[in-house]
């Protein structure tokens, strides 16, 4: 597994990381599913260990994933292992009515960090992220004050922000203009290329960049059909309804020939596309089994420039419309 430097920090991270949302298991906000369906903890632990055996040293989680369960599993498997770079997030919780509440208050972040450290069984967090904080939170300043305190006290080494899926620009501009933080987590994949301008500018400014959702909820794995359905405890149950799924599969047909050219799977093409941008520090596919750890850590190739240009043109000409539809249906 190749390593890349995370911005201007001293963190050296595997170019493929471990997205740990799914191993959090089932969790709900009222009747709305927030996880990826049922999981078996023994399989999740095996996935973490297989990933480590394959050279993956970057693990991205959040205190909200499984309401702490994802962090607990990572803590059980790795604890204080200094070889592992652990990133987690703060800012999402459930309120008394079991609805998602965005809490970026100073006191909450300080308390939540202590709880994450306890679950992760670590003395510090390598990279701490505001979990999709918006402009009003950043301008309020309490979250930034909390991060400064945590860094001063040695509870976190570096910090950054996980940017909004569909409009990452305001918060990214705020952070870069004020030279705040050490990195960004953003959505970048063949279907959603909106953040590419941020990738180029942020890298030049010394920010590390984590690319999340590389497989766009599994659409870019090549494993779905027009009849695929999802369990009611899986968030894709409401995000990937059949009309949307069928349209996406039709729009993605041109990718198969490109995957054949490189003799790789569609998922490997999706990961290779992202990592063909040297500005990306690491890409974090969701991994929930040992088999997925194997699949996602092999077959990475450098795409030729003409093929990168082709995928960017495909986005502009065809996939941008699909992305706009996804955004509209989620709003």
BAKOL-839619 format. One record per residue (C-alpha): x, y, z; residue in three letters. Coordinates in steps of 0.1 Angstrom, whole numbers, m for minus. Example, Ala and Ser with C-alpha at 12.3 -4.5 7.8 and 13.67 -1.06 7.14 Angstrom:
# BAKOL-839619
REC     px     py     pz  rest
REC    123    m45     78   ALA
REC    137    m11     71   SER
# end
This chain:
# BAKOL-839619
REC     px     py     pz  rest
REC      0      0      0   UNK
REC     14     33    m11   UNK
REC     16     62     15   UNK
REC     10     99      9   UNK
REC     17    129     31   UNK
REC    m13    145     47   UNK
REC     m8    181     37   UNK
REC     18    199     57   UNK
REC     14    176     87   UNK
REC     38    149     97   UNK
REC     11    122     91   UNK
REC     19     97     64   UNK
REC    m13     79     54   UNK
REC    m22     49     32   UNK
REC    m36     61     m1   UNK
REC    m66     39      6   UNK
REC    m81     44     40   UNK
REC   m109     27     59   UNK
REC   m143     44     60   UNK
REC   m158     32     92   UNK
REC   m194     45     90   UNK
REC   m209     11     81   UNK
REC   m193     m9    110   UNK
REC   m213     14    133   UNK
REC   m243     m9    126   UNK
REC   m279      1    127   UNK
REC   m288     34    142   UNK
REC   m318     56    137   UNK
REC   m330     92    140   UNK
REC   m366     84    149   UNK
REC   m378     63    119   UNK
REC   m350     75     96   UNK
REC   m321     50     91   UNK
REC   m286     65     94   UNK
REC   m265     34     90   UNK
REC   m259      8     64   UNK
REC   m280    m20     79   UNK
REC   m272    m49    102   UNK
REC   m236    m58    110   UNK
REC   m219    m85    129   UNK
REC   m191    m72    152   UNK
REC   m168   m102    146   UNK
REC   m169    m95    109   UNK
REC   m162    m58    115   UNK
REC   m132    m67    137   UNK
REC   m120    m90    109   UNK
REC   m124    m63     84   UNK
REC   m103    m39    105   UNK
REC    m75    m65    110   UNK
REC    m75    m75     73   UNK
REC    m72    m38     63   UNK
REC    m42    m34     87   UNK
REC    m26    m65     72   UNK
REC    m29    m50     38   UNK
REC    m11    m18     48   UNK
REC    m41      4     55   UNK
REC    m31     27     83   UNK
REC    m58     55     81   UNK
REC    m91     49     98   UNK
REC   m119     75     95   UNK
REC   m149     73    119   UNK
REC   m172     96    138   UNK
REC   m187     97    173   UNK
REC   m221     96    155   UNK
REC   m215     64    136   UNK
REC   m236     38    155   UNK
REC   m237     64    182   UNK
REC   m202     55    193   UNK
REC   m201     19    182   UNK
REC   m178     24    153   UNK
REC   m153     42    176   UNK
REC   m156     14    201   UNK
REC   m147    m13    176   UNK
REC   m116      6    164   UNK
REC   m105     11    200   UNK
REC   m109    m26    207   UNK
REC    m89    m37    177   UNK
REC    m62    m10    176   UNK
REC    m61      8    209   UNK
REC    m30     28    213   UNK
REC    m12     12    183   UNK
REC     11     41    171   UNK
REC     11     27    136   UNK
REC    m26     36    130   UNK
REC    m37     71    121   UNK
REC    m71     76    136   UNK
REC    m95    103    124   UNK
REC   m129    110    139   UNK
REC   m156    136    139   UNK
REC   m177    157    162   UNK
REC   m208    178    160   UNK
REC   m238    155    153   UNK
REC   m259    140    181   UNK
REC   m295    131    187   UNK
REC   m317    154    207   UNK
REC   m344    144    232   UNK
REC   m368    138    203   UNK
REC   m344    115    185   UNK
REC   m338    140    158   UNK
REC   m304    149    144   UNK
REC   m290    179    162   UNK
REC   m259    198    151   UNK
REC   m240    208    182   UNK
REC   m208    228    177   UNK
REC   m208    245    211   UNK
REC   m175    248    229   UNK
REC   m185    227    259   UNK
REC   m201    200    238   UNK
REC   m170    195    217   UNK
REC   m147    194    247   UNK
REC   m169    168    263   UNK
REC   m174    148    231   UNK
REC   m137    146    225   UNK
REC   m131    131    259   UNK
REC   m157    104    252   UNK
REC   m142     97    218   UNK
REC   m108     92    234   UNK
REC   m123     68    259   UNK
REC   m140     47    232   UNK
REC   m109     48    209   UNK
REC    m87     39    239   UNK
REC    m62     66    229   UNK
REC    m44     95    246   UNK
REC    m49    117    215   UNK
REC    m68    118    182   UNK
REC    m45    122    152   UNK
REC    m70    141    131   UNK
REC   m102    156    145   UNK
REC   m129    169    122   UNK
REC   m160    191    125   UNK
REC   m187    169    111   UNK
REC   m201    191     83   UNK
REC   m202    223    103   UNK
REC   m217    252     83   UNK
REC   m208    288     80   UNK
REC   m230    299    110   UNK
REC   m210    275    132   UNK
REC   m176    287    120   UNK
REC   m185    323    122   UNK
REC   m199    318    158   UNK
REC   m164    306    167   UNK
REC   m171    283    196   UNK
REC   m161    252    177   UNK
REC   m128    268    166   UNK
REC   m121    278    202   UNK
REC   m127    243    213   UNK
REC   m104    229    187   UNK
REC    m76    253    198   UNK
REC    m80    242    234   UNK
REC    m79    205    225   UNK
REC    m48    210    204   UNK
REC    m31    230    231   UNK
REC    m39    203    256   UNK
REC    m26    175    234   UNK
REC    m60    158    230   UNK
REC    m58    162    192   UNK
REC    m28    166    169   UNK
REC    m44    181    138   UNK
REC    m79    192    129   UNK
REC   m101    201     99   UNK
REC   m136    200     86   UNK
REC   m158    175     67   UNK
REC   m174    195     40   UNK
REC   m210    195     27   UNK
REC   m218    169      0   UNK
REC   m234    192    m25   UNK
REC   m221    227    m17   UNK
REC   m186    225     m1   UNK
REC   m175    259    m11   UNK
REC   m184    284     16   UNK
REC   m168    266     45   UNK
REC   m138    256     24   UNK
REC   m132    292     14   UNK
REC   m136    304     50   UNK
REC   m110    279     62   UNK
REC    m85    286     34   UNK
REC    m89    324     35   UNK
REC    m83    324     73   UNK
REC    m56    297     71   UNK
REC    m75    275     96   UNK
REC    m70    238    102   UNK
REC    m50    212     85   UNK
REC    m73    194     61   UNK
REC   m106    188     44   UNK
REC   m128    158     40   UNK
REC   m149    161      9   UNK
REC   m170    141    m15   UNK
REC   m152    133    m48   UNK
REC   m161    105    m71   UNK
REC   m169    100   m108   UNK
REC   m205    110   m102   UNK
REC   m198    140    m79   UNK
REC   m169    161    m91   UNK
REC   m181    194    m76   UNK
REC   m152    197    m52   UNK
REC   m124    195    m78   UNK
REC   m117    232    m76   UNK
REC   m113    229    m38   UNK
REC    m89    199    m43   UNK
REC    m66    219    m64   UNK
REC    m66    251    m44   UNK
REC    m64    234    m10   UNK
REC    m35    213    m19   UNK
REC    m15    243    m30   UNK
REC    m23    258      4   UNK
REC    m10    228     23   UNK
REC    m42    211     33   UNK
REC    m45    174     35   UNK
REC    m75    160     15   UNK
REC    m96    130     24   UNK
REC   m120    119     m4   UNK
REC   m151    103      9   UNK
REC   m180     85     m9   UNK
REC   m157     72    m36   UNK
REC   m183     46    m47   UNK
REC   m213     69    m43   UNK
REC   m233     46    m20   UNK
REC   m223     15    m40   UNK
REC   m234     28    m74   UNK
REC   m198     27    m87   UNK
REC   m192     m9    m76   UNK
REC   m209    m25   m106   UNK
REC   m228    m48    m83   UNK
REC   m263    m32    m85   UNK
REC   m291    m40   m110   UNK
REC   m323    m23   m118   UNK
REC   m340    m46    m92   UNK
REC   m317    m40    m63   UNK
REC   m335    m29    m31   UNK
REC   m322    m20      3   UNK
REC   m334    m29     38   UNK
REC   m354     m4     57   UNK
REC   m325      0     82   UNK
REC   m301     10     54   UNK
REC   m300     47     46   UNK
REC   m299     38      9   UNK
REC   m335     27     13   UNK
REC   m346     63      9   UNK
REC   m316     76    m10   UNK
REC   m315     51    m39   UNK
REC   m350     45    m48   UNK
REC   m356     24    m80   UNK
REC   m362     52   m105   UNK
REC   m330     69    m94   UNK
REC   m311     36    m93   UNK
REC   m322     27   m129   UNK
REC   m312     61   m142   UNK
REC   m278     60   m125   UNK
REC   m271     25   m140   UNK
REC   m280     38   m175   UNK
REC   m258     69   m171   UNK
REC   m228     48   m159   UNK
REC   m227     23   m187   UNK
REC   m198     41   m205   UNK
REC   m176     33   m175   UNK
REC   m175     m5   m182   UNK
REC   m154     m1   m213   UNK
REC   m129     20   m195   UNK
REC   m126     m5   m167   UNK
REC   m120    m32   m193   UNK
REC    m92    m12   m208   UNK
REC    m73    m13   m175   UNK
REC    m85    m49   m167   UNK
REC    m99    m37   m134   UNK
REC   m133    m38   m117   UNK
REC   m157     m8   m118   UNK
REC   m149     m2    m81   UNK
REC   m112     m2    m88   UNK
REC   m117     22   m116   UNK
REC   m137     45    m93   UNK
REC   m109     45    m67   UNK
REC    m82     48    m93   UNK
REC    m99     79   m107   UNK
REC    m97     97    m74   UNK
REC    m61     87    m66   UNK
REC    m50     98   m101   UNK
REC    m52    133    m87   UNK
REC    m19    137    m68   UNK
REC    m35    163    m45   UNK
REC    m56    136    m28   UNK
REC    m40    124      5   UNK
REC    m63     93      9   UNK
REC    m96     79     m3   UNK
REC   m119     62     22   UNK
REC   m143     36      8   UNK
REC   m167     22     33   UNK
REC   m154    m12     44   UNK
REC   m175    m37     65   UNK
REC   m160    m71     57   UNK
REC   m125    m86     52   UNK
REC   m134    m93     16   UNK
REC   m142    m56     10   UNK
REC   m109    m47     26   UNK
REC    m91    m70      1   UNK
REC   m112    m56    m29   UNK
REC   m106    m20    m21   UNK
REC    m69    m23    m15   UNK
REC    m59    m39    m48   UNK
REC    m61    m29    m85   UNK
REC    m53      8    m81   UNK
REC    m38     22   m113   UNK
REC    m28     56   m125   UNK
REC    m53     66   m152   UNK
REC    m39     82   m183   UNK
REC    m46    119   m186   UNK
REC    m69    114   m216   UNK
REC    m90     91   m195   UNK
REC    m92    115   m166   UNK
REC   m103    142   m191   UNK
REC   m129    117   m205   UNK
REC   m144    112   m170   UNK
REC   m144    149   m163   UNK
REC   m162    155   m196   UNK
REC   m187    127   m189   UNK
REC   m195    144   m156   UNK
REC   m201    178   m173   UNK
REC   m221    163   m202   UNK
REC   m241    136   m184   UNK
REC   m235    129   m147   UNK
REC   m239    164   m135   UNK
REC   m277    161   m143   UNK
REC   m278    129   m123   UNK
REC   m261    145    m94   UNK
REC   m285    175    m95   UNK
REC   m314    150    m93   UNK
REC   m298    133    m63   UNK
REC   m295    166    m45   UNK
REC   m331    176    m53   UNK
REC   m344    143    m40   UNK
REC   m324    145     m8   UNK
REC   m335    181      0   UNK
# end
